[in-house]
Amino acid sequence: MQPRGATFEVIPYMDARHYSEMHMAKCRREKSSDRDVWQELFNQTFM
């Protein structure tokens, strides 16, 4: 496998949920076409 240069930061569960909820609110405000995809991902991750 070749390294791709991606790095990830581990953040606490509640912080991750908070950031996700903020992103979902932004998608709703801006009427983003990706909103349904993000909502499904949120539900799979946090529900």
mmCIF entry with sequence, helices, sheets and N, C-alpha, C, O atoms, coordinates in Angstrom:
data_MODEL
# 
_entry.id   MODEL 
# 
_entity.id                         1 
_entity.type                       polymer 
_entity.pdbx_number_of_molecules   1 
# 
_entity_poly.entity_id                      1 
_entity_poly.type                           'polypeptide(L)' 
_entity_poly.nstd_linkage                   no 
_entity_poly.nstd_monomer                   no 
_entity_poly.pdbx_seq_one_letter_code       MQPRGATFEVIPYMDARHYSEMHMAKCRREKSSDRDVWQELFNQTFM 
_entity_poly.pdbx_seq_one_letter_code_can   MQPRGATFEVIPYMDARHYSEMHMAKCRREKSSDRDVWQELFNQTFM 
_entity_poly.pdbx_strand_id                 A 
# 
loop_
_entity_poly_seq.entity_id 
_entity_poly_seq.num 
_entity_poly_seq.mon_id 
_entity_poly_seq.hetero 
1 1  MET n 
1 2  GLN n 
1 3  PRO n 
1 4  ARG n 
1 5  GLY n 
1 6  ALA n 
1 7  THR n 
1 8  PHE n 
1 9  GLU n 
1 10 VAL n 
1 11 ILE n 
1 12 PRO n 
1 13 TYR n 
1 14 MET n 
1 15 ASP n 
1 16 ALA n 
1 17 ARG n 
1 18 HIS n 
1 19 TYR n 
1 20 SER n 
1 21 GLU n 
1 22 MET n 
1 23 HIS n 
1 24 MET n 
1 25 ALA n 
1 26 LYS n 
1 27 CYS n 
1 28 ARG n 
1 29 ARG n 
1 30 GLU n 
1 31 LYS n 
1 32 SER n 
1 33 SER n 
1 34 ASP n 
1 35 ARG n 
1 36 ASP n 
1 37 VAL n 
1 38 TRP n 
1 39 GLN n 
1 40 GLU n 
1 41 LEU n 
1 42 PHE n 
1 43 ASN n 
1 44 GLN n 
1 45 THR n 
1 46 PHE n 
1 47 MET n 
# 
_struct_asym.id          A 
_struct_asym.entity_id   1 
# 
loop_
_struct_conf.conf_type_id 
_struct_conf.id 
_struct_conf.pdbx_PDB_helix_id 
_struct_conf.beg_label_comp_id 
_struct_conf.beg_label_asym_id 
_struct_conf.beg_label_seq_id 
_struct_conf.pdbx_beg_PDB_ins_code 
_struct_conf.end_label_comp_id 
_struct_conf.end_label_asym_id 
_struct_conf.end_label_seq_id 
_struct_conf.pdbx_end_PDB_ins_code 
_struct_conf.beg_auth_comp_id 
_struct_conf.beg_auth_asym_id 
_struct_conf.beg_auth_seq_id 
_struct_conf.end_auth_comp_id 
_struct_conf.end_auth_asym_id 
_struct_conf.end_auth_seq_id 
_struct_conf.pdbx_PDB_helix_class 
_struct_conf.details 
_struct_conf.pdbx_PDB_helix_length 
HELX_P HELX_P1 AA1 TYR A 13 ? GLU A 30 ? TYR A 13 GLU A 30 1 ? 18 
HELX_P HELX_P2 AA2 ARG A 35 ? PHE A 46 ? ARG A 35 PHE A 46 1 ? 12 
# 
_struct_conf_type.id          HELX_P 
_struct_conf_type.criteria    ? 
_struct_conf_type.reference   ? 
# 
loop_
_atom_site.group_PDB 
_atom_site.id 
_atom_site.type_symbol 
_atom_site.label_atom_id 
_atom_site.label_alt_id 
_atom_site.label_comp_id 
_atom_site.label_asym_id 
_atom_site.label_entity_id 
_atom_site.label_seq_id 
_atom_site.pdbx_PDB_ins_code 
_atom_site.Cartn_x 
_atom_site.Cartn_y 
_atom_site.Cartn_z 
_atom_site.occupancy 
_atom_site.B_iso_or_equiv 
_atom_site.pdbx_formal_charge 
_atom_site.auth_seq_id 
_atom_site.auth_comp_id 
_atom_site.auth_asym_id 
_atom_site.auth_atom_id 
_atom_site.pdbx_PDB_model_num 
ATOM 1   N N  . MET A 1 1  ? 0.835   -1.187 0.000  1.00 0.00 ? 1  MET A N  1 
ATOM 2   C CA . MET A 1 1  ? 0.000   0.000  0.000  1.00 0.00 ? 1  MET A CA 1 
ATOM 3   C C  . MET A 1 1  ? 0.875   1.243  0.000  1.00 0.00 ? 1  MET A C  1 
ATOM 4   O O  . MET A 1 1  ? 1.906   1.297  0.670  1.00 0.00 ? 1  MET A O  1 
ATOM 5   N N  . GLN A 1 2  ? 0.459   2.210  -0.739 1.00 0.00 ? 2  GLN A N  1 
ATOM 6   C CA . GLN A 1 2  ? 1.170   3.480  -0.805 1.00 0.00 ? 2  GLN A CA 1 
ATOM 7   C C  . GLN A 1 2  ? 0.503   4.479  0.142  1.00 0.00 ? 2  GLN A C  1 
ATOM 8   O O  . GLN A 1 2  ? -0.721  4.610  0.126  1.00 0.00 ? 2  GLN A O  1 
ATOM 9   N N  . PRO A 1 3  ? 1.276   5.182  0.960  1.00 0.00 ? 3  PRO A N  1 
ATOM 10  C CA . PRO A 1 3  ? 0.668   6.219  1.807  1.00 0.00 ? 3  PRO A CA 1 
ATOM 11  C C  . PRO A 1 3  ? 0.106   7.338  0.934  1.00 0.00 ? 3  PRO A C  1 
ATOM 12  O O  . PRO A 1 3  ? 0.694   7.702  -0.084 1.00 0.00 ? 3  PRO A O  1 
ATOM 13  N N  . ARG A 1 4  ? -1.022  7.869  1.342  1.00 0.00 ? 4  ARG A N  1 
ATOM 14  C CA . ARG A 1 4  ? -1.679  8.915  0.562  1.00 0.00 ? 4  ARG A CA 1 
ATOM 15  C C  . ARG A 1 4  ? -1.544  10.294 1.183  1.00 0.00 ? 4  ARG A C  1 
ATOM 16  O O  . ARG A 1 4  ? -2.033  11.276 0.625  1.00 0.00 ? 4  ARG A O  1 
ATOM 17  N N  . GLY A 1 5  ? -0.892  10.377 2.319  1.00 0.00 ? 5  GLY A N  1 
ATOM 18  C CA . GLY A 1 5  ? -0.665  11.676 2.928  1.00 0.00 ? 5  GLY A CA 1 
ATOM 19  C C  . GLY A 1 5  ? -1.838  12.221 3.727  1.00 0.00 ? 5  GLY A C  1 
ATOM 20  O O  . GLY A 1 5  ? -1.816  13.379 4.142  1.00 0.00 ? 5  GLY A O  1 
ATOM 21  N N  . ALA A 1 6  ? -2.857  11.410 3.947  1.00 0.00 ? 6  ALA A N  1 
ATOM 22  C CA . ALA A 1 6  ? -3.999  11.869 4.729  1.00 0.00 ? 6  ALA A CA 1 
ATOM 23  C C  . ALA A 1 6  ? -3.701  11.690 6.211  1.00 0.00 ? 6  ALA A C  1 
ATOM 24  O O  . ALA A 1 6  ? -3.111  10.690 6.620  1.00 0.00 ? 6  ALA A O  1 
ATOM 25  N N  . THR A 1 7  ? -4.109  12.657 7.001  1.00 0.00 ? 7  THR A N  1 
ATOM 26  C CA . THR A 1 7  ? -3.979  12.533 8.446  1.00 0.00 ? 7  THR A CA 1 
ATOM 27  C C  . THR A 1 7  ? -5.347  12.751 9.077  1.00 0.00 ? 7  THR A C  1 
ATOM 28  O O  . THR A 1 7  ? -6.168  13.508 8.559  1.00 0.00 ? 7  THR A O  1 
ATOM 29  N N  . PHE A 1 8  ? -5.576  12.095 10.175 1.00 0.00 ? 8  PHE A N  1 
ATOM 30  C CA . PHE A 1 8  ? -6.849  12.193 10.869 1.00 0.00 ? 8  PHE A CA 1 
ATOM 31  C C  . PHE A 1 8  ? -6.601  12.566 12.317 1.00 0.00 ? 8  PHE A C  1 
ATOM 32  O O  . PHE A 1 8  ? -5.606  12.163 12.919 1.00 0.00 ? 8  PHE A O  1 
ATOM 33  N N  . GLU A 1 9  ? -7.506  13.328 12.853 1.00 0.00 ? 9  GLU A N  1 
ATOM 34  C CA . GLU A 1 9  ? -7.421  13.724 14.252 1.00 0.00 ? 9  GLU A CA 1 
ATOM 35  C C  . GLU A 1 9  ? -8.558  13.053 15.006 1.00 0.00 ? 9  GLU A C  1 
ATOM 36  O O  . GLU A 1 9  ? -9.714  13.126 14.588 1.00 0.00 ? 9  GLU A O  1 
ATOM 37  N N  . VAL A 1 10 ? -8.240  12.409 16.096 1.00 0.00 ? 10 VAL A N  1 
ATOM 38  C CA . VAL A 1 10 ? -9.260  11.780 16.919 1.00 0.00 ? 10 VAL A CA 1 
ATOM 39  C C  . VAL A 1 10 ? -9.859  12.853 17.818 1.00 0.00 ? 10 VAL A C  1 
ATOM 40  O O  . VAL A 1 10 ? -9.144  13.559 18.528 1.00 0.00 ? 10 VAL A O  1 
ATOM 41  N N  . ILE A 1 11 ? -11.194 12.963 17.773 1.00 0.00 ? 11 ILE A N  1 
ATOM 42  C CA . ILE A 1 11 ? -11.875 13.925 18.641 1.00 0.00 ? 11 ILE A CA 1 
ATOM 43  C C  . ILE A 1 11 ? -12.932 13.180 19.445 1.00 0.00 ? 11 ILE A C  1 
ATOM 44  O O  . ILE A 1 11 ? -13.446 12.160 18.987 1.00 0.00 ? 11 ILE A O  1 
ATOM 45  N N  . PRO A 1 12 ? -13.263 13.669 20.631 1.00 0.00 ? 12 PRO A N  1 
ATOM 46  C CA . PRO A 1 12 ? -14.269 13.005 21.460 1.00 0.00 ? 12 PRO A CA 1 
ATOM 47  C C  . PRO A 1 12 ? -15.614 12.902 20.740 1.00 0.00 ? 12 PRO A C  1 
ATOM 48  O O  . PRO A 1 12 ? -15.957 13.743 19.910 1.00 0.00 ? 12 PRO A O  1 
ATOM 49  N N  . TYR A 1 13 ? -16.368 11.853 21.077 1.00 0.00 ? 13 TYR A N  1 
ATOM 50  C CA . TYR A 1 13 ? -17.661 11.574 20.457 1.00 0.00 ? 13 TYR A CA 1 
ATOM 51  C C  . TYR A 1 13 ? -18.587 12.786 20.486 1.00 0.00 ? 13 TYR A C  1 
ATOM 52  O O  . TYR A 1 13 ? -19.170 13.131 19.458 1.00 0.00 ? 13 TYR A O  1 
ATOM 53  N N  . MET A 1 14 ? -18.737 13.434 21.625 1.00 0.00 ? 14 MET A N  1 
ATOM 54  C CA . MET A 1 14 ? -19.675 14.561 21.726 1.00 0.00 ? 14 MET A CA 1 
ATOM 55  C C  . MET A 1 14 ? -19.220 15.736 20.867 1.00 0.00 ? 14 MET A C  1 
ATOM 56  O O  . MET A 1 14 ? -20.057 16.448 20.311 1.00 0.00 ? 14 MET A O  1 
ATOM 57  N N  . ASP A 1 15 ? -17.921 15.950 20.747 1.00 0.00 ? 15 ASP A N  1 
ATOM 58  C CA . ASP A 1 15 ? -17.432 17.005 19.857 1.00 0.00 ? 15 ASP A CA 1 
ATOM 59  C C  . ASP A 1 15 ? -17.751 16.663 18.410 1.00 0.00 ? 15 ASP A C  1 
ATOM 60  O O  . ASP A 1 15 ? -18.159 17.532 17.639 1.00 0.00 ? 15 ASP A O  1 
ATOM 61  N N  . ALA A 1 16 ? -17.565 15.395 18.035 1.00 0.00 ? 16 ALA A N  1 
ATOM 62  C CA . ALA A 1 16 ? -17.865 14.965 16.667 1.00 0.00 ? 16 ALA A CA 1 
ATOM 63  C C  . ALA A 1 16 ? -19.341 15.163 16.364 1.00 0.00 ? 16 ALA A C  1 
ATOM 64  O O  . ALA A 1 16 ? -19.701 15.622 15.281 1.00 0.00 ? 16 ALA A O  1 
ATOM 65  N N  . ARG A 1 17 ? -20.191 14.819 17.319 1.00 0.00 ? 17 ARG A N  1 
ATOM 66  C CA . ARG A 1 17 ? -21.634 14.995 17.106 1.00 0.00 ? 17 ARG A CA 1 
ATOM 67  C C  . ARG A 1 17 ? -21.964 16.480 16.988 1.00 0.00 ? 17 ARG A C  1 
ATOM 68  O O  . ARG A 1 17 ? -22.771 16.866 16.142 1.00 0.00 ? 17 ARG A O  1 
ATOM 69  N N  . HIS A 1 18 ? -21.354 17.313 17.821 1.00 0.00 ? 18 HIS A N  1 
ATOM 70  C CA . HIS A 1 18 ? -21.599 18.756 17.778 1.00 0.00 ? 18 HIS A CA 1 
ATOM 71  C C  . HIS A 1 18 ? -21.219 19.328 16.411 1.00 0.00 ? 18 HIS A C  1 
ATOM 72  O O  . HIS A 1 18 ? -21.989 20.081 15.815 1.00 0.00 ? 18 HIS A O  1 
ATOM 73  N N  . TYR A 1 19 ? -20.030 18.970 15.916 1.00 0.00 ? 19 TYR A N  1 
ATOM 74  C CA . TYR A 1 19 ? -19.607 19.457 14.600 1.00 0.00 ? 19 TYR A CA 1 
ATOM 75  C C  . TYR A 1 19 ? -20.554 18.970 13.504 1.00 0.00 ? 19 TYR A C  1 
ATOM 76  O O  . TYR A 1 19 ? -20.861 19.710 12.569 1.00 0.00 ? 19 TYR A O  1 
ATOM 77  N N  . SER A 1 20 ? -21.010 17.736 13.622 1.00 0.00 ? 20 SER A N  1 
ATOM 78  C CA . SER A 1 20 ? -21.942 17.191 12.637 1.00 0.00 ? 20 SER A CA 1 
ATOM 79  C C  . SER A 1 20 ? -23.268 17.932 12.665 1.00 0.00 ? 20 SER A C  1 
ATOM 80  O O  . SER A 1 20 ? -23.833 18.238 11.615 1.00 0.00 ? 20 SER A O  1 
ATOM 81  N N  . GLU A 1 21 ? -23.767 18.222 13.858 1.00 0.00 ? 21 GLU A N  1 
ATOM 82  C CA . GLU A 1 21 ? -25.023 18.966 13.974 1.00 0.00 ? 21 GLU A CA 1 
ATOM 83  C C  . GLU A 1 21 ? -24.880 20.374 13.413 1.00 0.00 ? 21 GLU A C  1 
ATOM 84  O O  . GLU A 1 21 ? -25.804 20.885 12.780 1.00 0.00 ? 21 GLU A O  1 
ATOM 85  N N  . MET A 1 22 ? -23.729 21.009 13.639 1.00 0.00 ? 22 MET A N  1 
ATOM 86  C CA . MET A 1 22 ? -23.501 22.347 13.070 1.00 0.00 ? 22 MET A CA 1 
ATOM 87  C C  . MET A 1 22 ? -23.494 22.272 11.543 1.00 0.00 ? 22 MET A C  1 
ATOM 88  O O  . MET A 1 22 ? -24.064 23.136 10.877 1.00 0.00 ? 22 MET A O  1 
ATOM 89  N N  . HIS A 1 23 ? -22.851 21.244 10.987 1.00 0.00 ? 23 HIS A N  1 
ATOM 90  C CA . HIS A 1 23 ? -22.806 21.085 9.535  1.00 0.00 ? 23 HIS A CA 1 
ATOM 91  C C  . HIS A 1 23 ? -24.208 20.838 8.972  1.00 0.00 ? 23 HIS A C  1 
ATOM 92  O O  . HIS A 1 23 ? -24.561 21.387 7.928  1.00 0.00 ? 23 HIS A O  1 
ATOM 93  N N  . MET A 1 24 ? -25.005 20.016 9.658  1.00 0.00 ? 24 MET A N  1 
ATOM 94  C CA . MET A 1 24 ? -26.375 19.751 9.208  1.00 0.00 ? 24 MET A CA 1 
ATOM 95  C C  . MET A 1 24 ? -27.207 21.027 9.231  1.00 0.00 ? 24 MET A C  1 
ATOM 96  O O  . MET A 1 24 ? -27.994 21.263 8.314  1.00 0.00 ? 24 MET A O  1 
ATOM 97  N N  . ALA A 1 25 ? -27.048 21.849 10.256 1.00 0.00 ? 25 ALA A N  1 
ATOM 98  C CA . ALA A 1 25 ? -27.778 23.116 10.331 1.00 0.00 ? 25 ALA A CA 1 
ATOM 99  C C  . ALA A 1 25 ? -27.384 24.025 9.172  1.00 0.00 ? 25 ALA A C  1 
ATOM 100 O O  . ALA A 1 25 ? -28.238 24.694 8.591  1.00 0.00 ? 25 ALA A O  1 
ATOM 101 N N  . LYS A 1 26 ? -26.110 24.052 8.838  1.00 0.00 ? 26 LYS A N  1 
ATOM 102 C CA . LYS A 1 26 ? -25.634 24.858 7.705  1.00 0.00 ? 26 LYS A CA 1 
ATOM 103 C C  . LYS A 1 26 ? -26.245 24.351 6.399  1.00 0.00 ? 26 LYS A C  1 
ATOM 104 O O  . LYS A 1 26 ? -26.656 25.149 5.557  1.00 0.00 ? 26 LYS A O  1 
ATOM 105 N N  . CYS A 1 27 ? -26.304 23.041 6.229  1.00 0.00 ? 27 CYS A N  1 
ATOM 106 C CA . CYS A 1 27 ? -26.909 22.460 5.025  1.00 0.00 ? 27 CYS A CA 1 
ATOM 107 C C  . CYS A 1 27 ? -28.383 22.845 4.918  1.00 0.00 ? 27 CYS A C  1 
ATOM 108 O O  . CYS A 1 27 ? -28.870 23.153 3.830  1.00 0.00 ? 27 CYS A O  1 
ATOM 109 N N  . ARG A 1 28 ? -29.094 22.827 6.048  1.00 0.00 ? 28 ARG A N  1 
ATOM 110 C CA . ARG A 1 28 ? -30.510 23.215 6.031  1.00 0.00 ? 28 ARG A CA 1 
ATOM 111 C C  . ARG A 1 28 ? -30.668 24.690 5.681  1.00 0.00 ? 28 ARG A C  1 
ATOM 112 O O  . ARG A 1 28 ? -31.528 25.052 4.878  1.00 0.00 ? 28 ARG A O  1 
ATOM 113 N N  . ARG A 1 29 ? -29.835 25.543 6.284  1.00 0.00 ? 29 ARG A N  1 
ATOM 114 C CA . ARG A 1 29 ? -29.905 26.987 6.010  1.00 0.00 ? 29 ARG A CA 1 
ATOM 115 C C  . ARG A 1 29 ? -29.648 27.299 4.544  1.00 0.00 ? 29 ARG A C  1 
ATOM 116 O O  . ARG A 1 29 ? -30.339 28.114 3.933  1.00 0.00 ? 29 ARG A O  1 
ATOM 117 N N  . GLU A 1 30 ? -28.639 26.634 3.993  1.00 0.00 ? 30 GLU A N  1 
ATOM 118 C CA . GLU A 1 30 ? -28.230 26.914 2.617  1.00 0.00 ? 30 GLU A CA 1 
ATOM 119 C C  . GLU A 1 30 ? -28.986 26.065 1.598  1.00 0.00 ? 30 GLU A C  1 
ATOM 120 O O  . GLU A 1 30 ? -28.745 26.165 0.395  1.00 0.00 ? 30 GLU A O  1 
ATOM 121 N N  . LYS A 1 31 ? -29.907 25.225 2.090  1.00 0.00 ? 31 LYS A N  1 
ATOM 122 C CA . LYS A 1 31 ? -30.684 24.342 1.222  1.00 0.00 ? 31 LYS A CA 1 
ATOM 123 C C  . LYS A 1 31 ? -29.771 23.549 0.282  1.00 0.00 ? 31 LYS A C  1 
ATOM 124 O O  . LYS A 1 31 ? -30.002 23.475 -0.925 1.00 0.00 ? 31 LYS A O  1 
ATOM 125 N N  . SER A 1 32 ? -28.743 22.969 0.866  1.00 0.00 ? 32 SER A N  1 
ATOM 126 C CA . SER A 1 32 ? -27.737 22.203 0.122  1.00 0.00 ? 32 SER A CA 1 
ATOM 127 C C  . SER A 1 32 ? -28.362 20.969 -0.532 1.00 0.00 ? 32 SER A C  1 
ATOM 128 O O  . SER A 1 32 ? -29.206 20.298 0.062  1.00 0.00 ? 32 SER A O  1 
ATOM 129 N N  . SER A 1 33 ? -27.941 20.685 -1.748 1.00 0.00 ? 33 SER A N  1 
ATOM 130 C CA . SER A 1 33 ? -28.444 19.502 -2.454 1.00 0.00 ? 33 SER A CA 1 
ATOM 131 C C  . SER A 1 33 ? -27.915 18.213 -1.824 1.00 0.00 ? 33 SER A C  1 
ATOM 132 O O  . SER A 1 33 ? -28.475 17.140 -2.050 1.00 0.00 ? 33 SER A O  1 
ATOM 133 N N  . ASP A 1 34 ? -26.846 18.311 -1.040 1.00 0.00 ? 34 ASP A N  1 
ATOM 134 C CA . ASP A 1 34 ? -26.258 17.139 -0.380 1.00 0.00 ? 34 ASP A CA 1 
ATOM 135 C C  . ASP A 1 34 ? -26.875 16.865 0.988  1.00 0.00 ? 34 ASP A C  1 
ATOM 136 O O  . ASP A 1 34 ? -26.443 15.949 1.688  1.00 0.00 ? 34 ASP A O  1 
ATOM 137 N N  . ARG A 1 35 ? -27.865 17.636 1.370  1.00 0.00 ? 35 ARG A N  1 
ATOM 138 C CA . ARG A 1 35 ? -28.425 17.536 2.718  1.00 0.00 ? 35 ARG A CA 1 
ATOM 139 C C  . ARG A 1 35 ? -28.896 16.124 3.061  1.00 0.00 ? 35 ARG A C  1 
ATOM 140 O O  . ARG A 1 35 ? -28.626 15.635 4.158  1.00 0.00 ? 35 ARG A O  1 
ATOM 141 N N  . ASP A 1 36 ? -29.592 15.465 2.142  1.00 0.00 ? 36 ASP A N  1 
ATOM 142 C CA . ASP A 1 36 ? -30.109 14.124 2.420  1.00 0.00 ? 36 ASP A CA 1 
ATOM 143 C C  . ASP A 1 36 ? -28.983 13.118 2.642  1.00 0.00 ? 36 ASP A C  1 
ATOM 144 O O  . ASP A 1 36 ? -29.083 12.240 3.499  1.00 0.00 ? 36 ASP A O  1 
ATOM 145 N N  . VAL A 1 37 ? -27.918 13.253 1.866  1.00 0.00 ? 37 VAL A N  1 
ATOM 146 C CA . VAL A 1 37 ? -26.767 12.355 2.024  1.00 0.00 ? 37 VAL A CA 1 
ATOM 147 C C  . VAL A 1 37 ? -26.129 12.562 3.393  1.00 0.00 ? 37 VAL A C  1 
ATOM 148 O O  . VAL A 1 37 ? -25.815 11.595 4.087  1.00 0.00 ? 37 VAL A O  1 
ATOM 149 N N  . TRP A 1 38 ? -25.938 13.825 3.782  1.00 0.00 ? 38 TRP A N  1 
ATOM 150 C CA . TRP A 1 38 ? -25.338 14.121 5.091  1.00 0.00 ? 38 TRP A CA 1 
ATOM 151 C C  . TRP A 1 38 ? -26.254 13.674 6.226  1.00 0.00 ? 38 TRP A C  1 
ATOM 152 O O  . TRP A 1 38 ? -25.775 13.198 7.256  1.00 0.00 ? 38 TRP A O  1 
ATOM 153 N N  . GLN A 1 39 ? -27.577 13.824 6.047  1.00 0.00 ? 39 GLN A N  1 
ATOM 154 C CA . GLN A 1 39 ? -28.526 13.404 7.079  1.00 0.00 ? 39 GLN A CA 1 
ATOM 155 C C  . GLN A 1 39 ? -28.458 11.892 7.276  1.00 0.00 ? 39 GLN A C  1 
ATOM 156 O O  . GLN A 1 39 ? -28.481 11.411 8.409  1.00 0.00 ? 39 GLN A O  1 
ATOM 157 N N  . GLU A 1 40 ? -28.375 11.150 6.185  1.00 0.00 ? 40 GLU A N  1 
ATOM 158 C CA . GLU A 1 40 ? -28.280 9.695  6.286  1.00 0.00 ? 40 GLU A CA 1 
ATOM 159 C C  . GLU A 1 40 ? -26.983 9.279  6.982  1.00 0.00 ? 40 GLU A C  1 
ATOM 160 O O  . GLU A 1 40 ? -26.994 8.390  7.833  1.00 0.00 ? 40 GLU A O  1 
ATOM 161 N N  . LEU A 1 41 ? -25.876 9.913  6.626  1.00 0.00 ? 41 LEU A N  1 
ATOM 162 C CA . LEU A 1 41 ? -24.595 9.616  7.272  1.00 0.00 ? 41 LEU A CA 1 
ATOM 163 C C  . LEU A 1 41 ? -24.655 9.934  8.765  1.00 0.00 ? 41 LEU A C  1 
ATOM 164 O O  . LEU A 1 41 ? -24.163 9.160  9.587  1.00 0.00 ? 41 LEU A O  1 
ATOM 165 N N  . PHE A 1 42 ? -25.258 11.075 9.117  1.00 0.00 ? 42 PHE A N  1 
ATOM 166 C CA . PHE A 1 42 ? -25.412 11.457 10.521 1.00 0.00 ? 42 PHE A CA 1 
ATOM 167 C C  . PHE A 1 42 ? -26.216 10.390 11.268 1.00 0.00 ? 42 PHE A C  1 
ATOM 168 O O  . PHE A 1 42 ? -25.831 9.962  12.355 1.00 0.00 ? 42 PHE A O  1 
ATOM 169 N N  . ASN A 1 43 ? -27.333 9.968  10.676 1.00 0.00 ? 43 ASN A N  1 
ATOM 170 C CA . ASN A 1 43 ? -28.181 8.966  11.327 1.00 0.00 ? 43 ASN A CA 1 
ATOM 171 C C  . ASN A 1 43 ? -27.446 7.642  11.505 1.00 0.00 ? 43 ASN A C  1 
ATOM 172 O O  . ASN A 1 43 ? -27.579 7.000  12.547 1.00 0.00 ? 43 ASN A O  1 
ATOM 173 N N  . GLN A 1 44 ? -26.681 7.230  10.515 1.00 0.00 ? 44 GLN A N  1 
ATOM 174 C CA . GLN A 1 44 ? -25.939 5.976  10.614 1.00 0.00 ? 44 GLN A CA 1 
ATOM 175 C C  . GLN A 1 44 ? -24.843 6.066  11.672 1.00 0.00 ? 44 GLN A C  1 
ATOM 176 O O  . GLN A 1 44 ? -24.517 5.070  12.318 1.00 0.00 ? 44 GLN A O  1 
ATOM 177 N N  . THR A 1 45 ? -24.282 7.244  11.846 1.00 0.00 ? 45 THR A N  1 
ATOM 178 C CA . THR A 1 45 ? -23.163 7.408  12.772 1.00 0.00 ? 45 THR A CA 1 
ATOM 179 C C  . THR A 1 45 ? -23.617 7.628  14.210 1.00 0.00 ? 45 THR A C  1 
ATOM 180 O O  . THR A 1 45 ? -23.048 7.046  15.134 1.00 0.00 ? 45 THR A O  1 
ATOM 181 N N  . PHE A 1 46 ? -24.629 8.456  14.407 1.00 0.00 ? 46 PHE A N  1 
ATOM 182 C CA . PHE A 1 46 ? -24.976 8.892  15.761 1.00 0.00 ? 46 PHE A CA 1 
ATOM 183 C C  . PHE A 1 46 ? -26.309 8.378  16.288 1.00 0.00 ? 46 PHE A C  1 
ATOM 184 O O  . PHE A 1 46 ? -26.600 8.565  17.469 1.00 0.00 ? 46 PHE A O  1 
ATOM 185 N N  . MET A 1 47 ? -27.117 7.748  15.474 1.00 0.00 ? 47 MET A N  1 
ATOM 186 C CA . MET A 1 47 ? -28.425 7.282  15.955 1.00 0.00 ? 47 MET A CA 1 
ATOM 187 C C  . MET A 1 47 ? -28.407 5.807  16.253 1.00 0.00 ? 47 MET A C  1 
ATOM 188 O O  . MET A 1 47 ? -29.423 5.248  16.667 1.00 0.00 ? 47 MET A O  1 
# 
